[in-house]
Amino acid sequence: MALNNTYDARPVQQETAVGAGVQLLLLALLGTVIGLGPAGWLTGLAFAFATWAVLSRALLRSRPRSFGPANRVTLGRATLVGGVTALVADSFQSSPPVTVLVALTAVALLLDGVDGKVARRTGTSTALGARFDMEVDAFLILVLSVYVSMRLGAWVLLIGGMRYAFVAAARVAPWLNAPLPPSFARKTVAAIQGVCLLLAGCELLPHPAEVAVVMLALGSLVWSFGRDVLWLWRTSRPLVQEARAKARAEQGPPVRAAR
C-alpha cells in the first residue's frame, strides 16, 4: 500500500489567518475606545500583514504538521505587540492613553517565557518556534525604544537596534552566525530590557530615575552582546577561517589563461 506523503499546509495557514484576524479586531477595539489616528491604523495594518506573510512563508518552508500550542501563545503575544506598535506610531501625532500602552506591553512581557514552557511540557519545541519567539521579543524592544526615545533622546534607540545591528554584521562576518551556548545571564539581560523600558515608558518615575533605569538596560545589553561577540571571535572565527582555507586548498591554484 502506497504511503501518502503529501503535505497539507491548510491547517497551519488557517491559524496564521486567524492571528491576522485577531490583530484586526484588536486594532478596531483600540480605534473604538481611544480613537487611533491614520498613523496608528496604517502601522497596525502593516504589522498584521507582515506578521502573516513572514510567518506563512516560514511555515511553508519548515512544513510542520500542526501549528502547536506554544506558537499560539507566541502569536497572541505578537498580536499584543501589534497593538503596542500602533499606539507608538499614533503617539507621534497624538497622546494615546499611557495606561493602555502599558497594559498591552505588560501582558506581552508576562507571557514571554510562557510559550517556551508550553513547548517543553507538550514536547513541541521547534527551531521555528524559538525564532518566532525571539523575533517578537526583539521587535517589542525596538518599539518600546522608539517610544521612550521621544522623551529621553535618540540614544535609547541603541537598545532596540542592537540586535538588528548584530544580524546585519553577521552578513559581513559569517562567524557571528555560529550558535551560542545557553546562558542564564543572556536570558536575564534580555528580560531586563523590556522591564526597564516599560518602567521608563509608564511616566511614573522622576526623569533622573528614568534615565538611570534605561542606562542600566543599555549597559547590561552592551555587556551581554560584547561577551557573546568575544566568545564567537575566539571559537567560531578560527573555525570559519580554517574551513575557508581548506576550501581554497581543495580548489587548487588558479588556472591562468594561455597566451
C-alpha positions in Angstrom: 0.0 0.0 0.0 1.4 3.4 -1.0 2.0 5.9 1.7 0.5 9.4 1.4 3.5 11.8 1.8 1.7 14.9 0.7 1.8 17.8 3.0 -1.4 19.7 3.7 -0.4 23.3 4.7 -4.0 24.5 5.1 -4.4 23.8 8.9 -1.3 25.8 9.9 -2.1 28.5 7.4 -5.6 28.9 8.8 -4.1 29.6 12.2 -1.9 32.4 10.8 -5.0 33.9 9.2 -6.9 33.7 12.5 -4.0 35.5 14.1 -4.2 38.3 11.5 -8.0 38.5 12.1 -7.5 38.8 15.8 -4.9 41.6 15.2 -7.5 43.5 13.1 -10.1 43.1 15.9 -7.6 44.5 18.5 -7.0 47.5 16.2 -10.7 48.0 15.8 -11.1 47.9 19.6 -8.3 50.4 20.1 -9.8 52.6 17.4 -13.2 52.5 19.1 -12.0 53.0 22.7 -9.2 55.6 22.2 -9.6 56.6 18.6 -6.5 55.5 16.6 -5.3 58.1 14.1 -4.2 57.3 10.5 -0.6 56.6 11.5 -1.7 54.0 14.1 -4.1 52.3 11.7 -1.6 52.1 8.9 1.2 50.9 11.1 -1.0 48.3 12.8 -2.3 47.0 9.5 1.2 46.8 8.1 2.3 44.9 11.2 -0.6 42.4 10.8 0.1 41.8 7.1 3.9 41.5 7.6 3.5 39.0 10.5 1.0 36.9 8.5 3.2 37.0 5.4 6.5 36.2 7.1 5.1 33.5 9.4 3.2 31.9 6.5 6.4 31.7 4.4 8.3 30.2 7.4 5.7 27.6 7.9 5.7 26.6 4.3 9.5 26.1 4.5 9.5 24.2 7.7 6.3 22.2 6.9 5.1 21.4 10.4 2.2 19.0 10.8 0.5 21.4 13.3 0.9 25.0 14.4 1.4 23.9 18.1 0.2 25.3 21.4 3.4 27.2 22.1 3.3 29.0 18.7 -0.3 30.0 19.5 0.9 31.7 22.7 3.6 33.5 20.7 1.1 34.5 18.1 -1.0 36.0 20.9 2.0 38.0 22.1 2.6 39.2 18.6 -1.0 40.4 18.4 -0.4 42.5 21.6 2.9 43.8 20.2 1.0 44.9 17.1 -1.3 46.9 19.3 1.6 48.5 21.1 3.2 49.3 17.7 0.0 51.0 16.5 -0.2 53.1 19.7 3.5 54.1 19.5 3.1 55.1 15.8 0.0 57.1 16.8 1.9 58.9 19.6 3.8 60.9 17.0 0.6 62.8 16.2 -1.4 62.5 19.4 -1.1 61.2 23.0 -2.6 57.8 23.4 -3.5 56.7 26.9 -0.3 55.6 28.6 -2.3 53.1 30.7 -3.5 51.2 27.6 0.0 51.1 26.1 1.5 49.9 29.4 -1.2 47.3 29.9 -0.6 45.7 26.5 3.1 45.8 27.0 2.9 44.3 30.5 0.8 41.4 29.3 3.2 40.8 26.4 6.2 40.7 28.7 4.4 38.5 31.3 3.6 36.0 28.5 7.3 35.9 27.5 8.6 32.6 28.6 5.2 31.0 28.8 5.4 29.8 25.2 8.8 28.2 26.0 7.4 26.4 29.0 4.4 25.2 26.9 6.7 23.9 24.2 8.8 21.9 26.6 5.8 20.5 28.5 4.0 19.5 25.3 7.1 18.3 23.5 6.6 20.7 20.6 9.8 22.7 20.8 11.0 23.7 17.2 13.6 25.9 15.7 10.8 27.9 14.1 9.0 28.4 17.4 12.2 29.6 19.0 12.9 32.0 16.2 9.3 33.3 16.2 9.6 34.0 19.9 12.9 35.8 19.5 11.7 38.0 16.7 8.6 39.0 18.6 10.7 39.9 21.6 13.2 41.9 19.6 10.5 43.9 17.8 8.8 44.7 21.0 12.0 46.1 22.5 12.6 48.1 19.3 9.1 49.7 19.5 9.5 50.5 23.2 12.9 52.0 22.5 11.2 54.3 19.9 8.5 55.3 22.4 10.9 56.1 25.2 13.4 57.8 22.9 10.8 60.5 22.2 11.2 61.7 25.8 14.8 60.7 26.8 16.6 61.1 23.5 17.7 59.1 20.4 20.4 57.2 22.4 17.7 54.9 23.7 17.3 53.5 20.2 20.6 51.8 20.7 18.7 49.2 22.8 16.2 48.4 20.2 18.7 48.5 17.3 21.5 46.4 18.8 20.1 43.0 17.9 19.4 44.1 14.3 22.9 45.6 14.0 24.2 42.2 15.2 22.2 40.4 12.4 23.5 42.9 9.8 27.1 42.4 11.0 26.7 38.6 10.7 26.1 39.0 6.9 29.6 40.6 6.7 31.2 38.3 9.3 29.6 34.8 9.0 31.4 33.6 12.1 28.8 35.6 14.1 26.1 33.2 12.9 27.5 30.3 15.0 25.2 29.0 17.8 25.9 30.4 21.2 26.0 28.2 24.3 22.9 28.5 26.7 23.3 31.3 29.1 21.1 32.3 32.0 22.8 35.7 32.1 21.8 36.3 28.5 18.2 35.5 29.2 18.2 37.7 32.3 19.6 40.7 30.4 17.0 40.1 27.6 14.2 40.2 30.1 15.6 43.3 31.8 15.3 45.3 28.6 11.5 45.1 28.4 11.0 45.8 32.1 13.3 48.8 32.2 11.8 50.3 29.0 8.3 49.7 30.5 9.2 51.5 33.7 10.6 54.4 31.8 7.5 54.5 29.5 4.9 54.5 32.2 5.9 58.0 33.2 5.7 57.3 36.9 9.3 57.8 37.8 11.2 61.1 38.1 13.2 62.0 35.0 16.7 61.2 36.5 15.3 57.8 37.6 14.0 57.1 34.1 17.4 57.9 32.6 19.2 55.7 35.2 16.8 52.7 34.5 17.3 52.9 30.7 21.1 53.4 31.1 21.1 50.2 33.2 19.3 48.4 30.4 21.7 49.7 27.8 24.8 48.9 29.8 23.7 45.3 30.6 22.9 44.8 26.9 26.2 46.1 25.7 27.9 43.8 28.2 25.9 40.8 27.0 26.5 41.4 23.3 30.1 42.1 23.9 30.6 38.9 25.8 28.9 36.9 23.1 30.9 38.5 20.3 34.1 37.9 22.1 33.2 34.2 22.6 32.4 33.9 18.9 35.6 35.7 17.9 37.6 33.2 20.0 35.8 30.0 19.0 33.8 30.4 15.8 36.1 32.8 13.8 39.1 30.4 13.7 36.8 27.5 12.5 35.4 29.6 9.7 38.9 30.7 8.6 40.1 27.1 8.7 37.1 26.0 6.6 37.8 28.7 4.0 41.5 27.9 3.9 40.7 24.2 3.4 38.2 25.0 0.6 40.8 27.2 -1.2 43.4 24.4 -0.9 41.0 21.8 -2.4 40.3 24.1 -5.3 44.0 24.3 -6.1 45.9 27.3 -7.6 44.0 29.5 -10.0 44.4 28.4 -13.7 46.0 31.1 -15.9 44.8 31.5 -19.4 47.4 30.6 -22.1 48.7 33.4 -24.2 
